[in-house]
């Protein structure tokens, strides 16, 4: 799924995200990581998860928001996923598409 269509999509640099997520607002990235926990759920909006992403020999835990349109997916703790994300106005990684690599 992501190999062809998103091969040119830039991977998110977790250190840049932690340094200043506001500077990334509106941009779209590719991330790959392991679900750590479910942080919350709202049936009218979506679900918030923490995702462990390894970059430069360090693991970063990032918040990813899965909108209600994708709530039918069975996202599970300790499972690895690849996602196309957009940094929203609050600096949260809003999932556009997600799948197992």
C-alpha positions in Angstrom: 0.0 0.0 0.0 2.6 2.6 1.0 5.5 1.2 -1.1 4.5 2.8 -4.4 2.0 5.5 -3.7 3.9 7.1 -0.8 7.5 6.2 -1.6 8.3 9.8 -2.1 6.5 11.0 1.0 9.0 12.4 3.6 9.4 10.5 6.8 8.7 12.5 9.9 11.8 13.4 11.9 10.7 12.8 15.5 13.3 15.2 16.9 12.0 18.0 14.8 8.5 17.2 15.9 9.5 17.3 19.6 11.5 20.5 19.1 8.7 22.5 17.5 5.6 20.7 16.3 4.1 24.0 15.4 6.7 24.5 12.6 5.4 21.3 11.0 1.7 22.3 10.9 -0.1 21.5 7.7 2.7 19.2 6.4 2.2 15.5 5.6 4.6 12.8 6.5 5.1 9.0 6.7 5.7 7.4 10.0 6.2 3.8 11.1 6.1 2.5 14.6 4.6 0.4 17.3 1.4 1.2 19.2 2.3 1.8 22.9 -1.2 2.6 24.4 -4.6 3.9 23.6 -4.8 7.4 25.2 -8.5 8.1 24.6 -11.5 7.6 22.5 -14.5 9.8 21.5 -17.1 8.1 19.2 -17.9 11.4 17.5 -14.3 12.4 16.8 -11.9 9.4 16.9 -9.1 7.8 18.9 -5.8 8.9 20.3 -2.8 6.5 20.5 0.8 6.7 21.4 3.2 5.4 18.8 6.8 4.4 19.5 9.0 5.5 16.5 12.7 4.7 16.3 15.0 7.2 14.6 18.7 7.8 15.0 19.1 5.0 17.5 16.5 6.6 19.8 12.8 5.7 20.4 10.4 8.6 20.5 6.7 8.3 21.6 4.4 10.3 19.4 0.7 11.1 19.7 -1.3 10.0 16.7 -5.0 10.7 16.2 -7.1 8.3 14.2 -10.3 10.1 13.0 -13.8 8.6 13.3 -13.7 7.8 9.6 -11.0 5.2 10.3 -12.4 3.9 13.6 -13.4 0.7 12.0 -9.8 -0.4 12.0 -8.6 -2.8 14.6 -5.6 -0.9 16.0 -3.9 -3.0 18.7 -1.2 -2.4 21.3 2.3 -3.7 20.5 1.4 -4.0 16.8 3.5 -2.2 14.1 1.9 0.2 11.7 2.8 2.6 8.9 0.8 5.7 8.5 0.4 8.8 6.4 -0.1 11.7 8.8 -0.8 15.4 8.6 0.3 17.7 11.4 -2.9 19.4 12.4 -3.4 22.9 13.9 -2.8 21.6 17.4 0.4 19.9 16.5 -1.1 16.4 16.7 -0.3 13.8 14.1 -3.7 13.3 12.3 -3.8 9.9 10.5 -4.9 10.1 6.9 -4.1 6.4 6.1 -2.8 3.6 8.2 -1.8 -0.1 7.6 0.5 -2.8 8.8 3.8 -2.7 6.9 
